[in-house]
Amino acid sequence: MEVRDPIHGAIGLTVAEATVAEHPFVQRLRGITASGFSHLPFPGATHTRYAHSLGVMHLAGMAFDQAYRDWTFTDSGARSRLRQCVRLAALCHDLGHAPFSHCTEFAMPQLSALQLGYYPQTPNRRATHEDYTIAILEHSTLGRIIQANFGFDSRHVAALVSSDVGLDDDFFHDGAFDHRTLCSQIVSSELDVDRLDYLVRDATFTGARYGQIEVDWLLSSLAAHAVGRDVCLALESRALYAFDHFLIARHHMFLMVYFHHKSVVYEEMLRRWVTRPEATWRLPSDLDDYLLVDDVSVTADLRRSNDPWARRIVERRPFRRVVERHGTPEESDLTADEARLEAAGIPSLYAASSGKLSRYDVVGRKRRSAQGIWVLHRMPGLPVERAEPLMEASAVFERYRDVRRIARLYAAPEDVTRARELLGLPA
């Protein structure tokens, strides 16, 4: 099977992979826009999670081939089974996304409602789209299809999507080495194929240029590096500047595209509709019901609603931006401005979007997928002279450690002029 993709060209799938791609839960992603309400300020951004997932699978195979190009496996079948598992994990990594992608994740139930046996422990927290992905792999018929068509089961695929999934076998072992770390880093890490696809895809369809990165150069510079028994993802030092640009490009895409003021106000109005006291709309924990929930179903619910927030969304009558501040959380504080509008009887919406270069803070908690990414210093074709952790090799992590926040106050269109005058802003 071959799919024509506007970003990567021809994407090939085996017959077995096609059975997974054609499963209803994968096909559901055709109805989930990849970037929420970004299609409002960027009309071309109507691409879906389905196209993105195919692109990630395509890049995952390329990344695996490059990383392991010089690696010798003991078991003759290890390379093919690990590569296949990585491609399936990449294809399935977004199965659990809610309508409008991240915009409705706040409406997910508690994690315990998903009854995840793949997690050794169930923390007391709200579920995420990643948790729904694990639930779909564990509880839906997709798990049986994977088991019937491949030499592994859905738990192994889930183990590459989430480091919280426990394993009690040696599926990722070959000889003396454990390959789970590297395989999971291809799917989810500071240098994963998820980001390599969505940055270029989102930049293409929004028309923004922040996400233009050197995908081919980064992929061709991947390698495998053993640290004890763990095999980790590595990057040749020649591509370090391309990696820095990749990380900064993602940071700027969040600040300038994903956090666009028009997208954010629609997200906030949707939140008001969902969280109003009399609201009944929630994301279901039952997977049969979840299968039927996508952008179209939520839009239909909004159209049927008489709630003022729903009407504003459907009729494209959003609140308008009154004031916007960028900077640190302290610099962008709008608490006093919000209070002044409230005291004057002007209804407002407050929204703050925070962006950080890396979710793997230099001094913070690091996930398994962030550990063990290395930079290899060597001349082309020669042995490695030295290896150092990526976060030490690149100065960009330290340089961009601060959280950047964009805080905004919105008001109804008829109140914007009065609100700006009250705050001493140009009308």
Secondary structure, DSSP 8 states (H G I E B T S, - for coil): -EEEETTTEEEE--HHHHHHHTSHHHHGGGGSBTTGGGGTTSTT---BHHHHHHHHHHHHHHHHHHHTTT---SSTTHHHHHHHHHHHHHHHTTTT-BTTBGGGGGG--BGGGG--SSSSS--SSB--HHHHHHHHHHHSHHHHHHHHHSSS-HHHHHHHH-TT----S-TTEETTEE-HHHHHHHHSSTT-HHHHHHHHHHHHHH--STT---HHHHHHTEEEEEETTEEEEEEEGGGHHHHHHHHHHHHHHIIIIIT-HHHHHHHHHHHHHHHSTT------SSHHHHTT-SHHHHHHHHHH---HHHHHHHTT---EEEEEEEESTTTT--HHHHHHHHHTT--EEEEEEEE-S-SS-SSS---GGGTT-EEEE--TTS--SEEEEHHHH-THHHHT-S-EEEEEEEE-GGGHHHHHHHTT---
